[in-house]
Amino acid sequence: MKGVVISGTGSGVGKTAIATGLMSRLSRRYKVQGYKVGPDHIDPMYHTAATGRPSRNLDSFMMSADIIKRLYSHSSKGSDICIVEGVRGLFEGASGTSDAGSTAEIAKMLDLPVILVVNARSLTRSAAAIVNGFRTFDPNIKIAGVIMNNISGKQHEQKIRDAMSRYSDVEILGMIRRDPSRTVGETKKGLVGPENENLCKMKEMAEDLDIDRIVDAMYDVPDMPSAPLFRRRPSQGIRAAVAMDDSFCFHYHDNIECMKCSGIEVVTFKPTEGEPLPPADIYYLGGGYQEAYAERLSLNGDFLEGIKNASEEGKVVLGECGGTAALCEEMIVSGKRYRMAGIFDAEAEMSGSRHGPSYVTGCGTPANPFFGGIPIRAHEFHYSELRINRPYGLGYELSRGTGISGGKDGLVVKKTLCTMMYQHALSVDDWSGRILSAVD
């Protein structure tokens, strides 16, 4: 099995499109496992659609080095090639003086080479200077090759090749031509589908890559710790229903797998498409693009009334970010109000601009039905503001992060916990077991 990290000189150089397109092309010949450094939800969905295997997040803020190595070992089983997409620039992390939280940290942790993506627009000799700077900055990082993006034409390409040949010993593994028709933009519809417009453009971009030379530049992946990743339990006849469609599309795959390993039967349903609420003991609503489908959600009375009744009956209900918005009384989008589940007497107003992602630290309060007294490390991604009309218990006291208000997060009523944060199952000991313990 081979592996490589696709990183960039900074944000916006095209590494997501190139990494995803590469995964898609390689998947024609190999079994490819994708990864994303950091807490991102969107890029792993593209990876998953490109490879047919669930992409995983590798986040050194939320996970220990041992957990990351075990997750990598666990999820790579059965694959031929592992591709890790980085975050921001190769060396950007939690501080300006260490590689903590950076793509470089993950590359060293997993002993993988790096293919560097450079935005070569308007560059010739400077491209070689940039590549040499990255190659020599940290001797523990192996730059196995470079992909030049935004090449304007044959003349530009030749100048880049001449400069790299004379001034750098790093191999060029691809020259991607600038093509406005392949510009990748934000989309909310059909985000997870293999025929998504952006995904098709990413596949086209990858046609400019030298696949054989890229595979040759990869390293054989060393053996990683093989200790069990999730705590396993026999089936207890407990069922979890997970909302999963274009509205509710931000989930960590590891959370779902963690539930299954705990003996929980997991079913999915599509409330945005009018599907009713299935019978279950646990309901899990992640974030996504609820603001784009607010009207359709407001018309699914079976879902809205059913989830409210489930909460009032004391069943376990988990909401994260946009999932929390769907459990308020109303969702406000561009000044228009839409009826939601009404578990909480609150309004979620979609602000029109996303803030984050950013990391969160804190501790569960005594009001928290699952994580009371438990330290947490998570991430939040604000797209809405909650106006709470009457007091509720709050499930987390934050030492870092915005939360809902006043340094607190997690609205609580009975066994319903709704947060602005996303919690990864591998960021806390026995995540699903703590949830299971609250099921009657």
FENWOLIN-V361006 format. One line per field, one symbol per residue. burial: + if it has 9 or more other ideal C-beta (glycine too) atoms within 8 Angstrom, else -. A space follows every 50 residues. Layout:
burial=???
This chain:
burial=++++++++++--+++++++++++++++--++++++++++++-++++++++ +-+-+++++++++---+++++++-++--+-+++++++-+++++-----++ -+++++++++-+++++++++--+---++++++-++-----+-++++++++ +----++-+++-++--++-+++++++----------+---++---+-+++ ++++++--+-+-+++-+++-+--+-----++-+----+++++++++++++ +++++++++++++++++-++++----+--+++++++++++++++-+++-+ --++++++-++---+++++++++++++++++++----+-+++++-+++++ +---+-+++++++++-++++++-+-+++++++++-+-+---+-+++++-- +-++---++++++-++++++++++++++--++++++-++-
